[in-house]
Amino acid sequence: MKKHNFSAGPSVLPQYTIEKTAEALLNFYGTGLSLMEVSHRDKEFMSVNTEAQQLFKELLNIPEGYHVLFLGGGASLQFAMVPFNLLNKKAAYLNTGVWAGKALKEAKGLGEVIEVASSKDANFNFIPKNYTVPADADYFHITTNNTIYGTEIHTDLDVNIPLVADMSSDIFSRPVDISKYALIYGGAQKNLAPAGLTFVIVREDILGKAERYIPTMLNYKTHIENDSMFNTPPVVPIFAALQTLKWMKEEGGVNEMYRRNVEKATLLYNEIDSSPMFKSTVANKEDRSIMNICFVMNDGFEEFEKEFLEFAKSKGMNGIKGHRSVGGFRASTYNALPKESVQALVDCMQEFRKMKNA
Ligand SMILES: *Cc1c(COP(=O)(O)O)cnc(C)c1O
C-alpha cells in the first residue's frame, strides 16, 4: 500500500533527494568512498557546500550583503545564538506558539524582552495583528509558521528595526522578500533535508554590535569567515539539502512550490470546512497555515477521533495525529508532499463520513 507522509518533522522529502543521497552514501561522486567517509575538506565536498549555498541564494533571491550558513544545533540553538549576537539592551518578540515561547525564553537570559503580543490565552489559534514594535529594541523576532498550531504569517512584515524570523517550517514554501529581514533561521528537517542541519540567512551589517563575549561556536562571524566550515559541518544533510534545492529548481522554483502548496492546502481546508464531521482549529481563515493543517472532530463527533485515526492509518496515512497541545489531527503538507496524498486524505475523510452517515 502506498504510504502518504504527513509527518510534521522530520518529514517527507523528494524521492530525488532520497535516491541521490542513497547513491552518494554508497559511492560519493565516483570517489569509490561513501559520503559518510570523506573529509569535509575534500574538493568534492567543498563543491557540494558551495553549490548548496549558491542555489539556496538563487532560489530565494537573496540580495547582496547576506550570507547563508549551514550549522548544527537545530533551530533551538538559534533561539540562543540570535540574542547572543544581536541583543544589547532590549529585544521584541511576538508570542505565537511553543517555539516562539522557547525563543523568547532564551532572549530573556541576555537582556530585556518585550512580548509585543501573544495569542497564548486562545491556545495560539490566531496571529496577533494590532501591536506596536518598540522603536528602541535591537530586533523584532517572529515565528512565521507555527508548526504545532497551524497558523502562519503569510506576508513579510514592515518594521523599522531588524526583523528576525524562525522559518523552520515554511522556508521555500512561498516567495519571501529577504530584504525585509535581518536574519532568518530554521531547522532543515521540515522542508529541505534530514535532521541535523540548521540554515541561517544573515545580513552582515547587523553583526558586531553586541557588547559581550560571544563563544566562538555561537558567533555568526566565525561561520561566515569559515564558510560554515569552522568545524565539521553536517555533511550528509548538506548533501541532501543540495539535492532538494536542485529538485525545487527543476520543478519551477519557489513560485511553483507556492502554487502547489496553496492548491494542496485549499483542497484539504475545503473538505474540513464543508464536512459536518471536522472543523479547523484556527480562529481566522487568513491565519491558516499552508504547511501544517490542523483540524479536530466537529462538535458531536468527538467520540470518533480515535477511530478516524485508525481508519486513516489503515488507508496509508502516516503522521496525521495532532500535537498533544492541540489534539485532533495535523496534516503537514510540505513541498515534497504530492497533491495525490492530500487527495487520498480527503477521500479517506469522505469515506469515513459516509460510514458514519454524517
Ligand atoms: C521544528 C521547529 C523548531 C525546532 O527545531 P529543532 O531543529 O528541532 O531545534 C523550531 N521552530 C519551529 C517553527 C519549528 O517548526
The ligand as a MOL file (V3000), in Angstrom:
LIG
                    3D

  0  0  0     0  0            999 V3000
M  V30 BEGIN CTAB
M  V30 COUNTS 15 15 0 0 0
M  V30 BEGIN ATOM
M  V30 1 C 10.6200 22.1780 14.4770 0
M  V30 2 C 10.6910 23.6130 14.8450 0
M  V30 3 C 11.6820 24.1180 15.7110 0
M  V30 4 C 12.6840 23.2250 16.4140 0
M  V30 5 O 13.6470 22.8220 15.5420 0
M  V30 6 P 14.9130 21.9630 16.0090 0
M  V30 7 O 15.7340 21.9550 14.7730 0
M  V30 8 O 14.4070 20.6140 16.4190 0
M  V30 9 O 15.5680 22.6720 17.1310 0
M  V30 10 C 11.7260 25.4690 15.9430 0
M  V30 11 N 10.8400 26.3010 15.3620 0
M  V30 12 C 9.8630 25.8600 14.5520 0
M  V30 13 C 8.9180 26.8330 13.9290 0
M  V30 14 C 9.7740 24.5020 14.2520 0
M  V30 15 O 8.8100 24.0630 13.4300 0
M  V30 END ATOM
M  V30 BEGIN BOND
M  V30 1 1 1 2
M  V30 2 1 2 3
M  V30 3 2 2 14
M  V30 4 1 3 4
M  V30 5 2 3 10
M  V30 6 1 4 5
M  V30 7 1 5 6
M  V30 8 2 6 7
M  V30 9 1 6 8
M  V30 10 1 6 9
M  V30 11 1 10 11
M  V30 12 2 11 12
M  V30 13 1 12 13
M  V30 14 1 12 14
M  V30 15 1 14 15
M  V30 END BOND
M  V30 END CTAB
M  END
